[in-house]
């Protein structure tokens, strides 16, 4: 009986190896956080998923370390996590990429593939840097992001006028995503940037159009 009890506290993975893997996961989480802030954080239109990176990365690593050392226990933890429901929607598809990057880095740290994860981060950094360089050098790819949030009761009567207003003011306007949460409708658009665009007049005219409706605007 005593041997069975003590075996519960003995894991095949050594203490030092566990510390290295979780520590590496934390380092990768910090790098993912910095990449998010560098290439995406200034847009201020996402759901703020980067706030979970510093905790989420080591937590995912620990979960997969447990799965490797005890498959039944790991499957039980995955089953318990399936009851967790996140109410904050992903407002921009780019955030999914950062979440996948974090999860891949966490799994790589848990399995000891640190070199592969470092190569992944190097490739991602070069890709994002090249994308930013291209978007600034060529007007064709100079796309901006616009997030408009409207209270749901007012949206039905405002939809047609709002669409016509935006199409008349912004070039190359495309609706990327639309979500509803807590009586708010969030619309995410992309548009072609204009260096001489007057955002102050845009906000003033939009508020005049909205009237009593509660409209919030985020530009990136």
GUSE-23546 format. One record per residue (C-alpha): residue number from 1; residue in one letter; x, y, z. Coordinates in nm, 2 decimals, padded with zeros to 4 digits, always signed. Layout:
GUSE-23546
<r num="NUM" residuo="A" east="X" north="Y" up="Z"/>
...
This chain:
GUSE-23546
<r num="1" residuo="X" east="+00.00" north="+00.00" up="+00.00"/>
<r num="2" residuo="X" east="+00.28" north="+00.24" up="+00.09"/>
<r num="3" residuo="X" east="+00.45" north="+00.17" up="-00.24"/>
<r num="4" residuo="X" east="+00.14" north="+00.26" up="-00.43"/>
<r num="5" residuo="X" east="+00.10" north="+00.59" up="-00.24"/>
<r num="6" residuo="X" east="+00.46" north="+00.69" up="-00.30"/>
<r num="7" residuo="X" east="+00.44" north="+00.60" up="-00.67"/>
<r num="8" residuo="X" east="+00.18" north="+00.87" up="-00.71"/>
<r num="9" residuo="X" east="+00.44" north="+01.14" up="-00.62"/>
<r num="10" residuo="X" east="+00.71" north="+00.99" up="-00.85"/>
<r num="11" residuo="X" east="+00.70" north="+01.10" up="-01.21"/>
<r num="12" residuo="X" east="+00.92" north="+00.95" up="-01.49"/>
<r num="13" residuo="X" east="+01.03" north="+01.31" up="-01.57"/>
<r num="14" residuo="X" east="+01.30" north="+01.44" up="-01.35"/>
<r num="15" residuo="X" east="+01.26" north="+01.76" up="-01.15"/>
<r num="16" residuo="X" east="+01.54" north="+01.94" up="-01.34"/>
<r num="17" residuo="X" east="+01.41" north="+01.84" up="-01.68"/>
<r num="18" residuo="X" east="+01.06" north="+01.96" up="-01.58"/>
<r num="19" residuo="X" east="+01.20" north="+02.29" up="-01.47"/>
<r num="20" residuo="X" east="+01.39" north="+02.33" up="-01.80"/>
<r num="21" residuo="X" east="+01.08" north="+02.25" up="-02.01"/>
<r num="22" residuo="X" east="+00.85" north="+02.48" up="-01.82"/>
<r num="23" residuo="X" east="+01.11" north="+02.75" up="-01.80"/>
<r num="24" residuo="X" east="+01.16" north="+02.73" up="-02.18"/>
<r num="25" residuo="X" east="+00.79" north="+02.74" up="-02.23"/>
<r num="26" residuo="X" east="+00.78" north="+03.07" up="-02.02"/>
<r num="27" residuo="X" east="+01.05" north="+03.21" up="-02.24"/>
<r num="28" residuo="X" east="+00.87" north="+03.12" up="-02.56"/>
<r num="29" residuo="X" east="+00.55" north="+03.27" up="-02.41"/>
<r num="30" residuo="X" east="+00.73" north="+03.60" up="-02.34"/>
<r num="31" residuo="X" east="+00.86" north="+03.60" up="-02.70"/>
<r num="32" residuo="X" east="+00.51" north="+03.53" up="-02.84"/>
<r num="33" residuo="X" east="+00.38" north="+03.82" up="-02.62"/>
<r num="34" residuo="X" east="+00.64" north="+04.06" up="-02.75"/>
<r num="35" residuo="X" east="+00.57" north="+03.95" up="-03.11"/>
<r num="36" residuo="X" east="+00.20" north="+04.02" up="-03.06"/>
<r num="37" residuo="X" east="+00.27" north="+04.37" up="-02.92"/>
<r num="38" residuo="X" east="+00.52" north="+04.45" up="-03.19"/>
<r num="39" residuo="X" east="+00.32" north="+04.34" up="-03.49"/>
<r num="40" residuo="X" east="-00.04" north="+04.35" up="-03.38"/>
<r num="41" residuo="X" east="-00.09" north="+04.52" up="-03.04"/>
<r num="42" residuo="X" east="-00.10" north="+04.87" up="-03.17"/>
<r num="43" residuo="X" east="-00.43" north="+04.80" up="-03.36"/>
<r num="44" residuo="X" east="-00.63" north="+04.78" up="-03.04"/>
<r num="45" residuo="X" east="-00.91" north="+04.58" up="-03.22"/>
<r num="46" residuo="X" east="-00.85" north="+04.23" up="-03.08"/>
<r num="47" residuo="X" east="-01.00" north="+04.05" up="-02.79"/>
<r num="48" residuo="X" east="-00.68" north="+04.09" up="-02.58"/>
<r num="49" residuo="X" east="-00.58" north="+03.72" up="-02.60"/>
<r num="50" residuo="X" east="-00.21" north="+03.81" up="-02.54"/>
<r num="51" residuo="X" east="-00.29" north="+03.87" up="-02.17"/>
<r num="52" residuo="X" east="-00.32" north="+03.49" up="-02.13"/>
<r num="53" residuo="X" east="+00.02" north="+03.41" up="-02.30"/>
<r num="54" residuo="X" east="+00.24" north="+03.43" up="-01.99"/>
<r num="55" residuo="X" east="+00.02" north="+03.19" up="-01.80"/>
<r num="56" residuo="X" east="-00.12" north="+02.99" up="-02.08"/>
<r num="57" residuo="X" east="+00.21" north="+02.88" up="-02.23"/>
<r num="58" residuo="X" east="+00.36" north="+02.71" up="-01.92"/>
<r num="59" residuo="X" east="+00.01" north="+02.57" up="-01.83"/>
<r num="60" residuo="X" east="-00.02" north="+02.40" up="-02.17"/>
<r num="61" residuo="X" east="+00.33" north="+02.27" up="-02.14"/>
<r num="62" residuo="X" east="+00.26" north="+02.12" up="-01.80"/>
<r num="63" residuo="X" east="-00.06" north="+01.96" up="-01.93"/>
<r num="64" residuo="X" east="+00.14" north="+01.78" up="-02.21"/>
<r num="65" residuo="X" east="+00.42" north="+01.69" up="-01.97"/>
<r num="66" residuo="X" east="+00.15" north="+01.51" up="-01.76"/>
<r num="67" residuo="X" east="+00.00" north="+01.35" up="-02.07"/>
<r num="68" residuo="X" east="+00.35" north="+01.20" up="-02.16"/>
<r num="69" residuo="X" east="+00.41" north="+01.07" up="-01.81"/>
<r num="70" residuo="X" east="+00.05" north="+00.95" up="-01.73"/>
<r num="71" residuo="X" east="-00.19" north="+00.91" up="-02.02"/>
<r num="72" residuo="X" east="-00.50" north="+00.84" up="-01.81"/>
<r num="73" residuo="X" east="-00.44" north="+01.14" up="-01.59"/>
<r num="74" residuo="X" east="-00.37" north="+01.36" up="-01.90"/>
<r num="75" residuo="X" east="-00.69" north="+01.25" up="-02.07"/>
<r num="76" residuo="X" east="-00.88" north="+01.33" up="-01.75"/>
<r num="77" residuo="X" east="-00.73" north="+01.68" up="-01.74"/>
<r num="78" residuo="X" east="-00.83" north="+01.73" up="-02.11"/>
<r num="79" residuo="X" east="-01.18" north="+01.62" up="-02.02"/>
<r num="80" residuo="X" east="-01.20" north="+01.86" up="-01.73"/>
<r num="81" residuo="X" east="-01.08" north="+02.15" up="-01.95"/>
<r num="82" residuo="X" east="-01.35" north="+02.07" up="-02.21"/>
<r num="83" residuo="X" east="-01.60" north="+02.22" up="-01.96"/>
<r num="84" residuo="X" east="-01.43" north="+02.56" up="-01.97"/>
<r num="85" residuo="X" east="-01.62" north="+02.80" up="-02.20"/>
<r num="86" residuo="X" east="-01.46" north="+03.13" up="-02.31"/>
<r num="87" residuo="X" east="-01.72" north="+03.40" up="-02.36"/>
<r num="88" residuo="X" east="-01.48" north="+03.65" up="-02.53"/>
<r num="89" residuo="X" east="-01.49" north="+03.59" up="-02.91"/>
<r num="90" residuo="X" east="-01.19" north="+03.61" up="-03.13"/>
<r num="91" residuo="X" east="-01.24" north="+03.95" up="-03.30"/>
<r num="92" residuo="X" east="-00.97" north="+03.92" up="-03.56"/>
<r num="93" residuo="X" east="-00.84" north="+03.61" up="-03.74"/>
<r num="94" residuo="X" east="-00.48" north="+03.72" up="-03.67"/>
<r num="95" residuo="X" east="-00.53" north="+03.63" up="-03.31"/>
<r num="96" residuo="X" east="-00.58" north="+03.27" up="-03.40"/>
<r num="97" residuo="X" east="-00.24" north="+03.26" up="-03.55"/>
<r num="98" residuo="X" east="-00.08" north="+03.39" up="-03.23"/>
<r num="99" residuo="X" east="-00.28" north="+03.13" up="-03.02"/>
<r num="100" residuo="X" east="-00.16" north="+02.85" up="-03.25"/>
<r num="101" residuo="X" east="+00.20" north="+02.98" up="-03.22"/>
<r num="102" residuo="X" east="+00.17" north="+02.98" up="-02.84"/>
<r num="103" residuo="X" east="+00.02" north="+02.63" up="-02.83"/>
<r num="104" residuo="X" east="+00.29" north="+02.49" up="-03.08"/>
<r num="105" residuo="X" east="+00.57" north="+02.64" up="-02.87"/>
<r num="106" residuo="X" east="+00.42" north="+02.50" up="-02.55"/>
<r num="107" residuo="X" east="+00.39" north="+02.15" up="-02.70"/>
<r num="108" residuo="X" east="+00.74" north="+02.18" up="-02.84"/>
<r num="109" residuo="X" east="+00.88" north="+02.27" up="-02.50"/>
<r num="110" residuo="X" east="+00.69" north="+01.99" up="-02.33"/>
<r num="111" residuo="X" east="+00.83" north="+01.73" up="-02.58"/>
<r num="112" residuo="X" east="+01.19" north="+01.88" up="-02.56"/>
<r num="113" residuo="X" east="+01.19" north="+02.00" up="-02.92"/>
<r num="114" residuo="X" east="+01.34" north="+02.34" up="-02.83"/>
<r num="115" residuo="X" east="+01.55" north="+02.39" up="-03.14"/>
<r num="116" residuo="X" east="+01.24" north="+02.33" up="-03.36"/>
<r num="117" residuo="X" east="+01.05" north="+02.59" up="-03.16"/>
<r num="118" residuo="X" east="+01.33" north="+02.84" up="-03.19"/>
<r num="119" residuo="X" east="+01.33" north="+02.79" up="-03.57"/>
<r num="120" residuo="X" east="+00.95" north="+02.84" up="-03.57"/>
<r num="121" residuo="X" east="+00.98" north="+03.17" up="-03.39"/>
<r num="122" residuo="X" east="+01.26" north="+03.28" up="-03.63"/>
<r num="123" residuo="X" east="+01.05" north="+03.20" up="-03.93"/>
<r num="124" residuo="X" east="+00.74" north="+03.38" up="-03.78"/>
<r num="125" residuo="X" east="+00.95" north="+03.69" up="-03.70"/>
<r num="126" residuo="X" east="+01.09" north="+03.71" up="-04.05"/>
<r num="127" residuo="X" east="+00.75" north="+03.65" up="-04.21"/>
<r num="128" residuo="X" east="+00.58" north="+03.92" up="-04.00"/>
<r num="129" residuo="X" east="+00.86" north="+04.17" up="-04.06"/>
<r num="130" residuo="X" east="+00.85" north="+04.11" up="-04.43"/>
<r num="131" residuo="X" east="+00.47" north="+04.15" up="-04.43"/>
<r num="132" residuo="X" east="+00.50" north="+04.48" up="-04.24"/>
<r num="133" residuo="X" east="+00.77" north="+04.60" up="-04.48"/>
<r num="134" residuo="X" east="+00.56" north="+04.52" up="-04.79"/>
<r num="135" residuo="X" east="+00.25" north="+04.68" up="-04.64"/>
<r num="136" residuo="X" east="+00.44" north="+05.01" up="-04.58"/>
<r num="137" residuo="X" east="+00.63" north="+05.01" up="-04.92"/>
<r num="138" residuo="X" east="+00.34" north="+04.93" up="-05.15"/>
<r num="139" residuo="X" east="+00.01" north="+05.11" up="-05.13"/>
<r num="140" residuo="X" east="-00.17" north="+04.81" up="-05.28"/>
<r num="141" residuo="X" east="-00.11" north="+04.61" up="-04.97"/>
<r num="142" residuo="X" east="-00.15" north="+04.91" up="-04.73"/>
<r num="143" residuo="X" east="-00.46" north="+04.78" up="-04.56"/>
<r num="144" residuo="X" east="-00.61" north="+04.93" up="-04.24"/>
<r num="145" residuo="X" east="-00.84" north="+04.78" up="-03.99"/>
<r num="146" residuo="X" east="-01.16" north="+04.93" up="-03.86"/>
<r num="147" residuo="X" east="-01.37" north="+04.79" up="-03.57"/>
<r num="148" residuo="X" east="-01.71" north="+04.94" up="-03.51"/>
<r num="149" residuo="X" east="-01.93" north="+04.83" up="-03.22"/>
<r num="150" residuo="X" east="-02.30" north="+04.92" up="-03.21"/>
<r num="151" residuo="X" east="-02.56" north="+04.83" up="-02.95"/>
<r num="152" residuo="X" east="-02.78" north="+04.55" up="-03.09"/>
<r num="153" residuo="X" east="-03.12" north="+04.72" up="-03.07"/>
<r num="154" residuo="X" east="-03.00" north="+05.01" up="-03.28"/>
<r num="155" residuo="X" east="-02.81" north="+04.81" up="-03.54"/>
<r num="156" residuo="X" east="-03.11" north="+04.69" up="-03.74"/>
<r num="157" residuo="X" east="-03.22" north="+05.04" up="-03.82"/>
<r num="158" residuo="X" east="-02.87" north="+05.17" up="-03.87"/>
<r num="159" residuo="X" east="-02.72" north="+04.89" up="-04.08"/>
<r num="160" residuo="X" east="-02.80" north="+05.02" up="-04.43"/>
<r num="161" residuo="X" east="-02.71" north="+05.38" up="-04.36"/>
<r num="162" residuo="X" east="-02.39" north="+05.27" up="-04.18"/>
<r num="163" residuo="X" east="-02.28" north="+05.05" up="-04.47"/>
<r num="164" residuo="X" east="-02.35" north="+05.33" up="-04.73"/>
<r num="165" residuo="X" east="-02.16" north="+05.58" up="-04.51"/>
<r num="166" residuo="X" east="-01.85" north="+05.36" up="-04.48"/>
<r num="167" residuo="X" east="-01.84" north="+05.27" up="-04.84"/>
<r num="168" residuo="X" east="-01.86" north="+05.63" up="-04.93"/>
<r num="169" residuo="X" east="-01.58" north="+05.73" up="-04.71"/>
<r num="170" residuo="X" east="-01.33" north="+05.44" up="-04.72"/>
<r num="171" residuo="X" east="-01.17" north="+05.29" up="-05.03"/>
<r num="172" residuo="X" east="-01.16" north="+04.92" up="-05.08"/>
<r num="173" residuo="X" east="-01.39" north="+04.85" up="-04.79"/>
<r num="174" residuo="X" east="-01.45" north="+04.48" up="-04.70"/>
<r num="175" residuo="X" east="-01.63" north="+04.33" up="-04.41"/>
<r num="176" residuo="X" east="-01.41" north="+04.07" up="-04.25"/>
<r num="177" residuo="X" east="-01.60" north="+03.95" up="-03.95"/>
<r num="178" residuo="X" east="-01.92" north="+04.03" up="-03.75"/>
<r num="179" residuo="X" east="-02.00" north="+03.91" up="-03.40"/>
<r num="180" residuo="X" east="-02.27" north="+03.96" up="-03.14"/>
<r num="181" residuo="X" east="-02.20" north="+03.96" up="-02.77"/>
<r num="182" residuo="X" east="-02.37" north="+04.11" up="-02.47"/>
<r num="183" residuo="X" east="-02.62" north="+04.31" up="-02.68"/>
<r num="184" residuo="X" east="-02.34" north="+04.46" up="-02.89"/>
<r num="185" residuo="X" east="-02.27" north="+04.40" up="-03.26"/>
<r num="186" residuo="X" east="-01.90" north="+04.42" up="-03.35"/>
<r num="187" residuo="X" east="-01.81" north="+04.47" up="-03.72"/>
<r num="188" residuo="X" east="-01.45" north="+04.43" up="-03.84"/>
<r num="189" residuo="X" east="-01.36" north="+04.60" up="-04.17"/>
<r num="190" residuo="X" east="-01.05" north="+04.63" up="-04.38"/>
<r num="191" residuo="X" east="-00.99" north="+04.93" up="-04.60"/>
<r num="192" residuo="X" east="-00.72" north="+05.09" up="-04.82"/>
<r num="193" residuo="X" east="-00.52" north="+05.34" up="-04.62"/>
<r num="194" residuo="X" east="-00.52" north="+05.71" up="-04.73"/>
<r num="195" residuo="X" east="-00.25" north="+05.93" up="-04.60"/>
<r num="196" residuo="X" east="-00.47" north="+06.25" up="-04.60"/>
<r num="197" residuo="X" east="-00.78" north="+06.09" up="-04.45"/>
<r num="198" residuo="X" east="-00.95" north="+06.31" up="-04.19"/>
<r num="199" residuo="X" east="-01.05" north="+06.08" up="-03.90"/>
<r num="200" residuo="X" east="-01.18" north="+06.36" up="-03.69"/>
<r num="201" residuo="X" east="-01.44" north="+06.45" up="-03.95"/>
<r num="202" residuo="X" east="-01.51" north="+06.08" up="-04.00"/>
<r num="203" residuo="X" east="-01.59" north="+06.03" up="-03.63"/>
<r num="204" residuo="X" east="-01.80" north="+06.35" up="-03.62"/>
<r num="205" residuo="X" east="-02.01" north="+06.25" up="-03.92"/>
<r num="206" residuo="X" east="-02.05" north="+05.89" up="-03.79"/>
<r num="207" residuo="X" east="-02.18" north="+06.01" up="-03.45"/>
<r num="208" residuo="X" east="-02.42" north="+06.24" up="-03.63"/>
<r num="209" residuo="X" east="-02.54" north="+05.95" up="-03.84"/>
<r num="210" residuo="X" east="-02.57" north="+05.72" up="-03.53"/>
<r num="211" residuo="X" east="-02.78" north="+05.97" up="-03.34"/>
<r num="212" residuo="X" east="-02.89" north="+05.81" up="-03.01"/>
<r num="213" residuo="X" east="-02.72" north="+05.48" up="-03.09"/>
<r num="214" residuo="X" east="-02.40" north="+05.39" up="-02.89"/>
<r num="215" residuo="X" east="-02.12" north="+05.35" up="-03.14"/>
<r num="216" residuo="X" east="-01.76" north="+05.28" up="-03.06"/>
<r num="217" residuo="X" east="-01.48" north="+05.30" up="-03.32"/>
<r num="218" residuo="X" east="-01.14" north="+05.14" up="-03.31"/>
<r num="219" residuo="X" east="-00.89" north="+05.21" up="-03.59"/>
<r num="220" residuo="X" east="-00.57" north="+05.02" up="-03.67"/>
